[in-house]
Amino acid sequence: MWHMSMSQTINQRDLRMRSREIMDAVERGEEFVVTRDGRDVGELIPLRRTQRFVHRADFVAMSAGLVPLDPDRFFADLAGIDQDLSDPYGR
């Protein structure tokens, strides 16, 4: 689950002197704004990777507010959709 976090501000010297510690923090999801001479010059943020596996507890929590599915209505809705799966550009 991705959420917005508060960025910490570090200066260029901190980044140089504590690079391993800071990169470990970024890997854990923390974000940093890097300054030079008191001016913001960049951000260090974790890569946004697509999560491939969702734990059961997370799925249950995300699904808690969904409206229950009515199978009859679902299949009736599908019946109104063009089901032609042929390639329109095929020969």
Secondary structure, 3 states (H helix, E strand, C coil): CCCCCCEEEEEHHHHHHCHHHHHHHHHCCCEEEEEECCEEEEEECCCCCCCCCCCHHHHHHHHCCCCCCCHHHHHHHHHCCCCCCCCCCCC
